[in-house]
């Protein structure tokens, strides 16, 4: 199977937005309108093996790095507090937030890691549901209803094992899986329809806000579907560009292969870039973003050369 540059390009764009979204920028609300639902949509779009026995591979790819880098994040947070003379955190609340509720509001460098165990659980549930329900129409209706009525039952969902996060992200994952079956059809039609619907949602309703890690999801009716139409438009647009302009960059593929590394390490590079820019008397988001990306690319360079190091083995 030929690797799609359009999908790789979208992965790179989304991870750049993740880095930018965790820097204080004027684009924060726009990024949080779609970027995490888009990741789950893309994960469903890319999922190839629907067999439950592939769960072991997902455990290695998602839970193992979650455990490694959450422990690393805790250690670095404690070292930082010792060096700066700050009080230690409430360990029970910290560990509960990290390993039980998968909460991104925990004050440590692994606050982004909630995505990994939630995606692991979403993949398991998606395989079970898709294998049980053969009708794509029923899958579409169930996913649509879950999203549309989410705010009506969200308050009653437990935080245990991030169930509240799993329920909001699972439909986006299934939408991605369903879209894979129609993706190869008329790209221009998909672009046009998705663009019109996306703009209509913003104009007639509102721009949604998805801070899923901290369990905050704000939307107005059908605006919760905004990420679905935006990402389908982007996939179709990039697919058209790939076909008509022969876009097939090995550099894009290489960067896309480092997506997990970007995800895990960007809180550290963002913080370092913040400190460096402040040391020069500069507090401008663009310089922080550029410097953070440069630092991440340096880490990617070491990853390519030292991929057997444990810190790089699972990213």
Backbone bond lengths (Angstrom), bond angles and torsions (degrees), N, CA, C in turn:
res aa  C-N    CA-C-N  psi(-1)  N-CA   C-N-CA  omega(-1)  CA-C   N-CA-C  phi
1 X - - - 1.464 - - 1.522 109.64 -
2 X 1.367 117.74 129.39 1.453 122.07 -179.18 1.520 109.61 -75.26
3 X 1.310 115.58 131.76 1.455 120.64 -179.70 1.523 109.66 -70.40
4 X 1.326 117.39 133.96 1.457 122.05 -176.51 1.518 110.96 -86.62
5 X 1.327 116.05 120.56 1.460 120.56 176.98 1.519 111.13 -68.69
6 X 1.340 117.08 -28.86 1.462 119.86 -179.76 1.527 110.77 -64.79
7 X 1.327 117.03 -41.14 1.462 120.92 178.37 1.523 110.08 -68.47
8 X 1.331 116.82 -42.66 1.465 120.42 177.69 1.522 110.74 -60.61
9 X 1.320 116.40 -41.90 1.464 120.57 179.90 1.519 110.98 -62.82
10 X 1.332 116.98 -42.54 1.460 120.09 178.93 1.523 110.91 -65.25
11 X 1.333 117.63 -38.27 1.465 120.67 176.92 1.519 110.72 -60.18
12 X 1.332 116.69 -44.34 1.464 120.95 179.78 1.526 110.16 -63.62
13 X 1.337 116.88 -44.22 1.466 120.93 179.29 1.525 110.73 -59.75
14 X 1.320 116.62 -45.15 1.463 120.65 -178.15 1.520 111.70 -65.02
15 X 1.331 117.37 -39.69 1.462 118.49 -179.82 1.521 111.90 -72.76
16 X 1.316 117.49 -30.37 1.465 119.61 172.03 1.526 110.02 -64.35
17 X 1.324 116.55 -38.27 1.461 120.64 177.86 1.525 111.74 -67.97
18 X 1.335 117.27 -32.94 1.463 120.29 175.74 1.524 110.08 -62.83
19 X 1.329 116.20 -46.23 1.468 120.71 177.91 1.521 109.67 -60.06
20 X 1.323 116.69 -47.42 1.462 121.56 -178.86 1.525 111.50 -66.38
21 X 1.330 116.57 -35.39 1.457 120.55 -178.37 1.509 113.89 -67.11
22 X 1.333 117.61 -21.74 1.459 121.37 178.69 1.524 112.04 -99.61
23 X 1.338 115.30 17.24 1.460 122.73 169.73 1.521 106.21 -116.97
24 X 1.320 117.01 144.48 1.468 120.50 -178.76 1.524 110.21 -69.72
25 X 1.335 116.45 98.51 1.460 121.39 -177.03 1.527 110.01 -127.53
26 X 1.342 117.43 163.17 1.467 120.14 175.92 1.520 113.38 -71.60
27 X 1.350 116.80 -6.38 1.464 120.76 -176.22 1.524 112.88 -100.06
28 X 1.326 116.77 9.00 1.464 121.10 -173.16 1.529 112.25 -53.52
29 X 1.325 117.33 -52.31 1.467 120.41 -176.13 1.522 112.36 -65.01
30 X 1.325 116.78 -32.80 1.468 120.11 178.95 1.531 110.81 -69.40
31 X 1.329 115.57 -41.41 1.467 119.95 179.17 1.528 110.66 -64.99
32 X 1.336 115.65 -43.15 1.464 120.09 -177.93 1.528 112.72 -76.64
33 X 1.316 116.63 0.24 1.462 119.85 175.57 1.520 112.07 -76.78
34 X 1.353 116.12 -15.23 1.471 115.84 -173.97 1.521 115.43 -156.85
35 X 1.330 120.57 -17.99 1.467 118.63 -162.72 1.526 114.17 -65.46
36 X 1.343 119.51 -41.34 1.464 118.99 179.75 1.534 112.66 -74.25
37 X 1.343 119.81 -42.79 1.470 117.85 172.02 1.523 112.38 -57.23
38 X 1.343 116.46 -35.28 1.470 120.21 179.08 1.521 111.08 -63.51
39 X 1.335 117.56 -36.70 1.463 120.63 177.85 1.527 111.10 -63.23
40 X 1.318 116.65 -43.93 1.469 119.31 179.60 1.524 110.61 -68.78
41 X 1.321 117.51 -38.04 1.460 121.22 175.46 1.527 109.78 -59.25
42 X 1.327 116.34 -47.50 1.465 120.71 -178.90 1.523 111.20 -66.10
43 X 1.331 117.30 -35.02 1.470 120.62 177.24 1.522 110.67 -63.60
44 X 1.337 116.85 -41.46 1.459 120.11 176.24 1.517 111.80 -66.78
45 X 1.316 116.18 -38.36 1.462 121.88 178.88 1.528 110.97 -62.35
46 X 1.333 116.27 -35.91 1.464 121.17 -175.37 1.528 113.54 -90.49
47 X 1.328 117.94 -11.45 1.460 119.11 -176.42 1.526 110.40 -67.42
48 X 1.319 116.13 123.49 1.459 121.72 -176.54 1.521 112.29 -100.78
49 X 1.312 115.96 -43.91 1.468 120.12 -173.71 1.525 110.30 -95.72
50 X 1.326 116.97 116.10 1.459 121.59 179.65 1.523 112.31 -94.33
51 X 1.326 117.56 4.69 1.460 121.17 -179.48 1.528 109.98 -78.48
52 X 1.320 116.11 140.69 1.458 120.85 -178.75 1.522 112.40 -68.16
53 X 1.346 117.04 -22.48 1.461 118.69 -178.84 1.535 112.25 -71.77
54 X 1.323 117.88 -7.02 1.466 120.33 176.31 1.525 111.42 -82.43
55 X 1.333 116.75 0.90 1.464 121.49 178.78 1.521 111.33 -61.22
56 X 1.335 117.16 -33.51 1.466 120.45 179.35 1.523 110.80 -61.38
57 X 1.324 116.80 -41.34 1.460 120.75 178.16 1.524 110.55 -65.44
58 X 1.335 116.86 -40.23 1.462 120.48 177.66 1.524 110.80 -63.69
59 X 1.336 116.27 -36.78 1.467 120.12 178.64 1.527 110.04 -60.66
60 X 1.319 116.51 -44.46 1.469 121.06 179.93 1.526 110.84 -66.54
61 X 1.322 116.72 -40.33 1.465 120.67 -175.60 1.523 113.83 -78.98
62 X 1.343 117.00 -24.04 1.459 119.74 -174.12 1.528 113.42 -117.50
63 X 1.323 117.31 -50.19 1.463 119.80 -174.67 1.525 111.85 -76.51
64 X 1.331 117.25 -39.34 1.473 119.46 179.15 1.530 111.30 -60.66
65 X 1.341 120.29 -50.45 1.468 118.63 175.91 1.522 112.73 -63.02
66 X 1.331 117.42 -32.64 1.468 120.04 176.35 1.523 110.48 -60.00
67 X 1.328 116.83 -46.45 1.464 120.79 -179.43 1.525 111.30 -66.71
68 X 1.329 116.82 -45.44 1.468 120.90 -178.01 1.521 110.98 -61.41
69 X 1.324 116.82 -50.02 1.463 119.58 -172.50 1.524 112.83 -83.26
70 X 1.324 118.10 -19.11 1.464 118.58 171.90 1.525 109.73 -71.57
71 X 1.334 117.25 -40.63 1.470 120.91 176.40 1.519 110.11 -64.42
72 X 1.341 116.59 -43.12 1.464 120.46 176.88 1.524 110.44 -60.30
73 X 1.332 116.88 -43.35 1.461 120.70 -179.72 1.514 112.18 -63.06
74 X 1.339 117.12 -39.93 1.464 121.06 178.04 1.522 110.15 -64.01
75 X 1.332 116.73 -45.71 1.472 121.02 -179.06 1.526 111.24 -60.83
76 X 1.320 116.86 -45.23 1.466 120.49 -179.26 1.523 110.58 -66.53
77 X 1.321 117.14 -37.69 1.465 120.56 178.10 1.525 110.63 -63.39
78 X 1.334 117.05 -42.38 1.463 120.73 179.30 1.522 111.08 -66.81
79 X 1.333 117.08 -42.18 1.469 120.67 177.71 1.525 110.18 -61.24
80 X 1.321 116.58 -42.82 1.471 120.86 179.30 1.524 110.77 -60.50
81 X 1.328 116.90 -43.28 1.464 120.29 -178.56 1.526 111.56 -67.56
82 X 1.348 116.34 -35.50 1.466 119.83 177.14 1.523 110.23 -65.76
83 X 1.332 116.29 -47.44 1.469 121.21 -178.48 1.522 111.16 -62.38
84 X 1.324 117.20 -40.75 1.467 121.26 -177.19 1.528 112.66 -87.99
85 X 1.330 116.87 -1.68 1.459 120.45 178.50 1.518 114.00 70.09
86 X 1.316 117.13 30.38 1.459 121.03 -179.66 1.526 111.06 -93.55
87 X 1.332 115.12 160.05 1.460 119.92 178.35 1.525 110.76 -68.26
88 X 1.329 115.52 149.05 1.459 120.07 176.08 1.534 109.15 -73.38
89 X 1.304 116.78 150.97 1.467 119.68 179.07 1.519 111.48 -75.06
90 X 1.317 115.78 167.26 1.460 121.75 172.09 1.531 106.88 -71.59
91 X 1.345 116.45 106.54 1.462 120.09 -172.50 1.527 112.45 -63.80
92 X 1.321 116.92 -35.42 1.465 118.23 -179.98 1.521 110.31 -63.28
93 X 1.332 116.57 -48.04 1.464 120.39 -179.74 1.524 110.98 -64.69
94 X 1.331 115.72 -37.94 1.464 119.56 179.85 1.527 110.75 -64.15
95 X 1.325 116.63 -50.99 1.463 120.54 -177.71 1.531 111.42 -67.06
96 X 1.317 116.48 -35.71 1.466 120.06 177.57 1.528 110.08 -64.46
97 X 1.332 115.90 -44.20 1.456 120.13 179.73 1.518 112.60 -64.71
98 X 1.331 116.41 -36.81 1.467 120.52 -177.11 1.519 111.77 -77.01
99 X 1.343 116.91 -47.63 1.463 120.18 -168.20 1.535 115.00 -106.55
100 X 1.314 117.81 -11.30 1.469 119.89 -178.52 1.528 111.80 -110.36
101 X 1.336 116.41 -51.60 1.471 118.79 -177.08 1.521 112.98 -101.02
102 X 1.347 117.07 -5.51 1.474 121.78 179.92 1.533 110.26 51.51
103 X 1.320 115.28 56.62 1.461 122.24 -172.25 1.526 110.60 -98.48
104 X 1.330 117.31 129.50 1.468 120.88 -179.20 1.519 112.66 -81.88
105 X 1.336 118.02 -6.23 1.462 119.57 -179.56 1.525 112.34 -83.59
106 X 1.327 117.75 -3.27 1.462 120.91 176.34 1.524 108.87 -63.01
107 X 1.324 115.93 131.34 1.462 120.68 -175.23 1.530 110.75 -82.59
108 X 1.330 115.22 83.18 1.462 121.09 173.83 1.517 107.94 -162.39
109 X 1.355 116.40 169.71 1.458 119.80 -170.35 1.526 114.00 -73.52
110 X 1.308 116.93 -7.52 1.460 118.99 178.91 1.512 113.20 -99.08
111 X 1.353 116.58 24.10 1.465 119.51 -174.16 1.529 113.11 -61.50
112 X 1.337 117.37 -20.80 1.469 120.21 -179.03 1.529 112.51 -84.90
113 X 1.320 117.73 -8.77 1.464 120.95 -170.78 1.523 113.89 -72.37
114 X 1.325 118.36 -9.71 1.472 120.66 178.41 1.529 111.24 -53.76
115 X 1.321 115.90 -30.44 1.463 122.06 -176.92 1.531 111.82 -58.06
116 X 1.331 117.59 -35.83 1.464 121.34 -173.01 1.527 113.00 -69.52
117 X 1.345 119.78 -54.10 1.474 117.92 178.60 1.524 112.72 -66.68
118 X 1.339 116.85 -32.36 1.465 119.00 178.34 1.527 110.20 -66.01
119 X 1.333 117.35 -43.21 1.464 120.40 177.40 1.526 110.71 -63.37
120 X 1.327 117.15 -37.20 1.465 121.23 177.67 1.529 110.67 -60.00
121 X 1.332 116.45 -47.61 1.464 120.46 179.52 1.525 111.61 -67.52
122 X 1.325 116.45 -38.54 1.466 120.64 178.54 1.522 110.59 -61.66
123 X 1.326 117.15 -41.39 1.464 120.47 179.52 1.525 111.52 -63.33
124 X 1.324 116.38 -41.63 1.467 119.63 178.85 1.527 110.28 -62.65
125 X 1.333 116.39 -49.95 1.462 120.36 -178.90 1.524 111.71 -63.09
126 X 1.329 116.35 -40.36 1.467 120.14 -179.63 1.523 110.59 -61.91
127 X 1.327 117.25 -42.40 1.466 120.41 179.05 1.531 110.79 -62.82
128 X 1.328 116.03 -43.64 1.466 119.74 179.83 1.526 110.33 -62.44
129 X 1.333 116.51 -47.60 1.471 120.89 -176.81 1.523 111.33 -66.02
130 X 1.328 116.72 -46.05 1.467 120.42 -177.30 1.523 111.27 -66.61
131 X 1.342 116.81 -35.87 1.465 119.64 178.09 1.529 112.19 -71.99
132 X 1.338 116.34 -25.90 1.470 120.42 -179.83 1.529 111.59 -86.14
133 X 1.327 116.31 -35.32 1.469 120.84 -176.51 1.524 108.61 -108.82
134 X 1.287 117.20 109.08 1.464 121.43 -176.78 1.523 113.19 -82.89
135 X 1.317 117.20 -16.91 1.460 121.27 -176.58 1.527 110.95 -84.00
136 X 1.320 117.04 119.32 1.461 121.01 176.92 1.529 110.66 -66.59
137 X 1.324 116.77 -31.40 1.466 120.54 178.98 1.522 110.94 -65.19
138 X 1.337 116.23 -44.28 1.469 119.79 179.07 1.526 110.21 -64.82
139 X 1.327 117.26 -40.94 1.465 120.72 176.76 1.524 110.43 -59.10
140 X 1.320 116.05 -42.44 1.465 121.14 179.76 1.527 111.09 -64.28
141 X 1.328 116.57 -45.16 1.469 120.57 -178.55 1.527 111.12 -65.58
142 X 1.331 117.18 -45.42 1.467 121.02 179.68 1.524 111.39 -61.71
143 X 1.330 116.91 -43.41 1.462 121.04 179.83 1.524 110.71 -65.65
144 X 1.326 116.63 -41.18 1.464 121.31 179.99 1.524 111.20 -63.90
145 X 1.322 116.66 -44.97 1.466 120.75 -179.97 1.527 111.40 -65.19
146 X 1.323 116.58 -40.28 1.466 120.48 178.98 1.520 110.76 -59.97
147 X 1.319 117.08 -44.33 1.459 120.50 179.32 1.525 111.49 -68.19
148 X 1.319 116.46 -49.23 1.465 120.33 -173.76 1.531 111.68 -61.32
149 X 1.326 116.94 -40.17 1.464 120.72 -176.69 1.530 112.35 -98.10
150 X 1.328 117.41 13.43 1.470 120.41 -174.71 1.521 111.96 -56.95
151 X 1.335 118.01 -44.89 1.464 119.70 -175.80 1.530 112.18 -67.93
152 X 1.341 117.29 -16.70 1.461 120.21 179.43 1.524 112.56 -76.71
153 X 1.337 116.53 -25.99 1.469 118.42 179.84 1.524 112.83 -122.76
154 X 1.326 117.50 2.43 1.463 120.75 -177.91 1.522 111.86 -59.17
155 X 1.343 116.51 -38.84 1.467 120.79 -176.42 1.522 112.69 -62.29
156 X 1.328 116.80 -23.23 1.469 120.40 -176.93 1.525 113.06 -95.77
157 X 1.327 116.98 -2.38 1.463 119.87 -178.01 1.526 110.59 -79.11
158 X 1.323 117.98 137.73 1.470 120.66 178.53 1.523 112.00 -74.51
159 X 1.329 115.71 153.07 1.456 121.07 176.66 1.526 111.14 -86.76
160 X 1.327 117.07 -12.49 1.461 121.93 -177.51 1.527 110.54 -57.71
161 X 1.335 115.40 128.33 1.468 122.31 -178.63 1.530 112.38 54.31
162 X 1.323 115.30 28.88 1.463 119.87 176.13 1.513 113.81 60.10
163 X 1.342 117.21 31.78 1.470 119.73 -177.10 1.523 111.16 -58.20
164 X 1.345 116.93 -39.07 1.465 119.46 178.83 1.527 111.57 -62.19
165 X 1.325 116.73 -33.26 1.471 120.91 178.36 1.532 111.00 -76.49
166 X 1.316 115.93 -36.67 1.466 120.34 179.06 1.527 110.56 -63.44
167 X 1.333 116.70 -41.58 1.470 120.64 -176.50 1.528 111.49 -65.34
168 X 1.331 118.20 -36.36 1.464 120.12 -178.56 1.525 111.91 -80.55
169 X 1.331 117.90 -26.57 1.469 120.16 -176.48 1.530 113.16 -92.90
170 X 1.326 117.30 -26.38 1.469 120.75 -179.08 1.533 112.98 -57.42
171 X 1.340 119.88 -44.00 1.473 118.66 178.70 1.524 113.31 -61.21
172 X 1.332 117.53 -38.26 1.465 119.68 178.02 1.529 110.46 -63.70
173 X 1.329 116.15 -39.28 1.463 121.01 177.66 1.530 110.34 -61.49
174 X 1.327 116.46 -45.88 1.467 120.39 -179.44 1.527 111.04 -67.19
175 X 1.331 117.13 -37.29 1.466 119.68 175.38 1.532 110.53 -59.16
176 X 1.329 116.29 -40.46 1.462 119.79 177.77 1.515 111.59 -63.00
177 X 1.330 115.81 -41.81 1.470 120.46 177.61 1.530 110.78 -62.51
178 X 1.326 117.07 -42.65 1.465 121.11 -179.50 1.524 111.51 -68.11
179 X 1.324 116.22 -37.12 1.467 119.69 -177.86 1.524 111.57 -67.23
180 X 1.318 116.47 -27.44 1.466 120.26 179.73 1.524 111.09 -56.18
181 X 1.330 117.29 -31.31 1.460 120.94 -178.43 1.511 114.52 -74.51
182 X 1.338 117.41 -18.11 1.474 120.17 -178.30 1.522 112.18 -118.60
183 X 1.314 116.73 0.11 1.468 121.05 -173.71 1.521 112.80 -59.83
184 X 1.326 117.30 -35.53 1.469 120.53 -173.77 1.528 113.29 -77.41
185 X 1.326 117.79 -3.15 1.458 120.18 -178.50 1.531 111.15 -78.51
186 X 1.323 117.52 -168.21 1.464 123.21 -171.90 1.523 112.59 -49.97
187 X 1.335 116.05 106.72 1.451 121.02 -177.41 1.509 113.27 -67.11
188 X 1.333 117.14 -40.45 1.462 120.77 -178.82 1.529 111.21 -65.13
189 X 1.333 116.84 -37.74 1.461 120.35 177.95 1.524 110.70 -65.91
190 X 1.333 116.59 -42.79 1.465 120.87 178.60 1.516 111.03 -62.26
191 X 1.338 116.30 -44.16 1.464 120.49 178.69 1.524 110.24 -59.15
192 X 1.317 116.72 -47.86 1.468 121.53 -176.82 1.525 111.68 -63.03
193 X 1.332 116.23 -50.75 1.464 120.01 -177.94 1.525 111.66 -64.20
194 X 1.337 116.57 -44.91 1.466 120.41 -178.49 1.519 111.06 -64.70
195 X 1.326 117.01 -39.24 1.462 120.74 178.77 1.526 110.85 -65.40
196 X 1.320 116.56 -45.67 1.469 120.78 -179.84 1.528 110.99 -61.66
197 X 1.338 116.24 -45.08 1.468 120.00 -179.07 1.525 110.75 -66.87
198 X 1.339 117.68 -41.47 1.469 121.33 179.66 1.522 110.75 -60.68
199 X 1.333 116.76 -47.63 1.465 120.96 179.82 1.526 111.23 -65.73
200 X 1.327 117.06 -37.01 1.466 120.94 178.74 1.523 111.15 -64.86
201 X 1.328 116.30 -40.27 1.469 120.49 178.53 1.521 110.34 -60.93
202 X 1.339 116.26 -46.03 1.460 120.17 -179.23 1.530 110.91 -64.99
203 X 1.330 116.29 -41.02 1.466 120.69 -175.17 1.529 111.88 -72.61
204 X 1.319 117.56 -46.28 1.461 121.01 -173.32 1.529 113.14 -90.45
205 X 1.320 117.50 -21.22 1.461 119.60 -178.71 1.532 109.57 -119.81
206 X 1.297 117.59 -103.20 1.466 120.48 178.74 1.520 108.99 -165.32
207 X 1.309 115.17 166.92 1.461 119.84 174.48 1.522 108.24 -83.00
208 X 1.319 119.04 124.14 1.468 120.33 -179.36 1.526 111.27 -71.99
209 X 1.311 114.82 168.01 1.469 120.72 178.16 1.521 107.86 -136.40
210 X 1.333 115.87 120.73 1.464 121.42 -177.95 1.524 110.39 -119.30
211 X 1.330 116.62 94.99 1.463 120.67 167.66 1.526 105.78 -106.37
212 X 1.316 114.67 72.93 1.465 120.94 -170.31 1.521 111.26 -64.66
213 X 1.322 117.53 -34.88 1.454 120.80 -178.84 1.513 113.15 -60.00
214 X 1.334 117.11 -33.55 1.465 120.78 178.09 1.525 111.54 -101.56
215 X 1.344 115.82 15.32 1.470 123.32 175.19 1.525 112.93 63.09
216 X 1.329 116.27 33.83 1.465 119.89 176.43 1.526 109.28 -113.69
217 X 1.310 116.20 117.43 1.463 122.40 177.12 1.525 107.76 -132.53
218 X 1.335 116.64 113.83 1.461 122.01 179.86 1.524 109.33 -115.74
219 X 1.317 115.99 129.19 1.462 119.54 178.70 1.519 109.63 -159.17
220 X 1.310 115.48 164.13 1.454 122.05 179.91 1.524 108.75 -123.46
221 X 1.333 116.37 99.43 1.455 120.79 178.14 1.517 113.28 59.89
222 X 1.332 116.00 -122.64 1.464 120.80 -174.83 1.527 112.82 -73.33
223 X 1.330 117.84 -4.01 1.471 118.91 179.48 1.519 111.78 -63.09
224 X 1.342 116.87 -18.39 1.463 119.50 178.82 1.526 111.51 -66.29
225 X 1.332 117.22 -17.23 1.465 121.04 179.00 1.533 112.49 -88.50
226 X 1.320 116.81 -1.10 1.466 120.83 -178.73 1.530 113.02 -52.93
227 X 1.358 119.53 -46.37 1.475 119.04 -179.87 1.522 113.31 -59.87
228 X 1.331 117.31 -33.53 1.469 120.74 -178.77 1.520 110.41 -62.97
229 X 1.322 116.44 -48.64 1.464 119.96 -177.50 1.526 111.76 -72.27
230 X 1.329 116.56 -33.04 1.464 118.64 178.99 1.524 111.21 -67.30
231 X 1.335 116.93 -44.65 1.463 119.51 -177.44 1.527 111.11 -71.79
232 X 1.345 118.17 -33.31 1.465 118.81 175.56 1.524 110.67 -66.34
233 X 1.334 116.19 -36.65 1.461 119.50 176.69 1.525 110.89 -64.04
234 X 1.340 116.50 -44.29 1.464 120.41 -179.30 1.525 111.32 -65.17
235 X 1.330 116.87 -42.68 1.466 119.91 178.58 1.526 111.06 -62.60
236 X 1.328 116.02 -43.45 1.466 119.72 179.69 1.523 111.05 -66.33
237 X 1.332 116.57 -42.00 1.464 120.72 179.78 1.522 111.34 -63.32
238 X 1.325 116.32 -46.49 1.463 120.14 179.09 1.523 110.90 -66.16
239 X 1.338 116.61 -33.94 1.463 120.12 176.53 1.517 112.01 -64.73
240 X 1.337 116.92 -40.98 1.471 121.25 177.37 1.524 110.41 -64.48
241 X 1.328 116.05 -44.48 1.469 119.77 178.62 1.522 111.11 -61.87
242 X 1.331 115.94 -37.80 1.467 120.10 179.57 1.525 111.41 -64.98
243 X 1.333 116.36 -39.66 1.464 120.26 -178.54 1.528 112.53 -73.22
244 X 1.323 116.55 -42.95 1.459 119.61 -171.99 1.531 113.46 -88.44
245 X 1.325 116.65 -21.99 1.461 119.23 -178.12 1.520 112.60 -117.54
246 X 1.337 116.20 8.36 1.464 122.09 175.17 1.524 111.57 52.77
247 X 1.337 115.57 48.69 1.462 120.65 179.25 1.526 108.56 -78.67
248 X 1.302 116.77 115.95 1.466 120.45 179.95 1.526 108.50 -154.20
249 X 1.317 115.44 69.56 1.455 120.90 -174.20 1.524 111.51 -88.85
250 X 1.318 115.60 128.03 1.469 119.66 177.28 1.519 110.55 -69.35
251 X 1.345 116.89 -24.06 1.461 119.97 178.60 1.531 110.75 -71.18
252 X 1.326 116.34 -37.97 1.461 120.03 176.45 1.527 110.07 -64.42
253 X 1.328 116.67 -42.84 1.463 120.80 178.12 1.525 110.88 -62.22
254 X 1.332 115.90 -39.99 1.463 120.14 179.95 1.522 110.74 -65.31
255 X 1.338 116.79 -45.62 1.462 120.27 179.11 1.522 110.99 -63.51
256 X 1.327 116.89 -39.80 1.466 120.51 178.94 1.525 111.17 -63.05
257 X 1.326 116.78 -33.46 1.468 120.45 178.98 1.525 111.95 -69.49
258 X 1.348 116.70 -17.57 1.462 121.85 178.70 1.528 111.65 -96.24
259 X 1.327 117.73 15.28 1.465 120.54 -173.27 1.529 112.34 -60.11
260 X 1.327 117.84 -41.10 1.458 120.54 178.38 1.524 110.89 -64.35
261 X 1.316 116.88 -38.14 1.461 121.24 178.35 1.523 110.17 -62.63
262 X 1.334 117.15 -46.27 1.467 121.14 176.81 1.524 110.09 -56.57
263 X 1.301 115.64 -44.75 1.457 121.47 -176.13 1.529 111.47 -63.10
264 X 1.318 117.32 -45.63 1.460 121.91 -174.16 1.524 112.09 -75.33
265 X 1.333 117.21 -39.68 1.459 120.43 -170.89 1.527 114.65 -93.67
266 X 1.332 118.94 -13.42 1.462 117.74 -173.17 1.532 114.71 -65.28
267 X 1.355 121.39 -27.75 1.463 117.59 174.74 1.530 112.38 -61.10
268 X 1.329 116.71 -35.23 1.462 120.79 178.50 1.523 111.04 -70.83
269 X 1.339 116.79 -46.61 1.468 119.53 -178.47 1.526 111.03 -68.58
270 X 1.333 117.50 -33.64 1.463 119.89 175.66 1.519 111.03 -62.94
271 X 1.335 115.98 -42.62 1.461 120.13 -179.23 1.524 111.22 -67.82
272 X 1.337 116.47 -41.80 1.469 120.43 178.49 1.521 110.26 -63.94
273 X 1.330 117.17 -43.72 1.466 120.18 179.91 1.524 110.92 -64.33
274 X 1.325 117.02 -35.21 1.467 121.06 176.80 1.529 110.76 -62.62
275 X 1.335 116.09 -46.02 1.467 120.24 -179.56 1.525 111.59 -66.19
276 X 1.333 116.80 -40.09 1.468 120.44 -179.24 1.524 110.73 -65.69
277 X 1.328 117.27 -46.67 1.469 119.58 -179.25 1.525 111.38 -64.31
278 X 1.337 117.06 -38.13 1.462 119.66 177.97 1.518 111.46 -66.15
279 X 1.342 116.71 -33.97 1.472 119.74 178.92 1.519 111.92 -64.45
280 X 1.347 116.47 -23.19 1.462 121.41 176.60 1.530 111.68 -96.69
281 X 1.323 115.84 9.44 1.455 119.75 178.94 1.513 113.97 73.55
282 X 1.329 116.66 23.48 1.465 121.51 -178.51 1.531 108.77 -118.06
283 X 1.328 115.98 132.44 1.462 120.23 177.95 1.527 108.96 -133.11
284 X 1.347 114.59 61.60 1.462 121.13 -177.51 1.519 108.53 -118.03
285 X 1.319 116.07 128.76 1.460 121.63 -172.45 1.526 113.22 -58.94
286 X 1.341 117.48 -35.07 1.462 119.63 -175.73 1.522 111.38 -64.96
287 X 1.335 117.21 -41.51 1.467 120.20 179.39 1.524 110.61 -66.41
288 X 1.328 116.53 -37.97 1.467 119.87 177.14 1.528 110.49 -62.82
289 X 1.312 115.43 -42.93 1.463 120.62 -179.60 1.524 110.97 -63.51
290 X 1.324 116.93 -48.45 1.470 121.07 -179.11 1.521 110.37 -61.04
291 X 1.335 116.56 -45.54 1.463 120.40 -178.77 1.527 111.00 -65.16
292 X 1.322 117.04 -39.49 1.463 120.28 178.39 1.524 110.89 -62.97
293 X 1.332 117.18 -40.94 1.467 121.02 178.15 1.524 110.53 -65.02
294 X 1.325 117.07 -41.12 1.469 120.73 178.07 1.526 110.03 -60.56
295 X 1.325 116.90 -44.46 1.466 120.67 178.83 1.531 111.11 -63.45
296 X 1.318 116.55 -39.58 1.467 120.10 177.80 1.523 111.56 -65.11
297 X 1.324 116.83 -38.03 1.468 120.26 178.02 1.528 110.93 -66.14
298 X 1.324 116.30 -35.26 1.468 119.97 175.95 1.531 110.02 -64.13
299 X 1.336 116.18 -42.71 1.463 120.14 177.11 1.523 110.47 -63.11
300 X 1.337 116.87 -38.77 1.474 120.98 176.94 1.523 111.01 -61.00
301 X 1.332 115.80 -37.97 1.466 120.88 178.63 1.529 110.20 -61.27
302 X 1.340 116.30 -45.42 1.465 119.88 178.70 1.528 111.15 -68.21
303 X 1.330 116.57 -35.87 1.469 120.31 177.80 1.528 110.45 -60.60
304 X 1.328 116.75 -41.70 1.464 120.60 -178.52 1.521 111.17 -66.36
305 X 1.316 116.50 -33.40 1.466 120.35 -178.34 1.531 112.94 -88.79
306 X 1.324 116.77 -29.09 1.469 121.04 -175.30 1.528 110.10 -125.61
307 X 1.310 117.10 50.76 1.465 121.03 -174.38 1.525 112.88 -67.21
308 X 1.335 117.67 -14.90 1.461 120.42 -179.20 1.524 112.17 -85.83
309 X 1.336 118.63 -9.10 1.456 120.56 175.99 1.522 108.67 -63.75
310 X 1.345 116.55 142.96 1.463 119.81 -175.78 1.519 111.81 -62.51
311 X 1.343 116.77 -31.04 1.460 119.97 -179.88 1.524 111.50 -69.16
312 X 1.343 116.89 -20.47 1.464 121.55 179.87 1.530 113.18 -109.80
313 X 1.318 116.60 -12.45 1.463 120.33 -170.54 1.525 112.98 -61.57
314 X 1.336 116.66 -33.71 1.467 119.66 -174.68 1.527 113.24 -111.13
315 X 1.347 116.59 18.52 1.474 119.53 176.69 1.514 109.69 -129.10
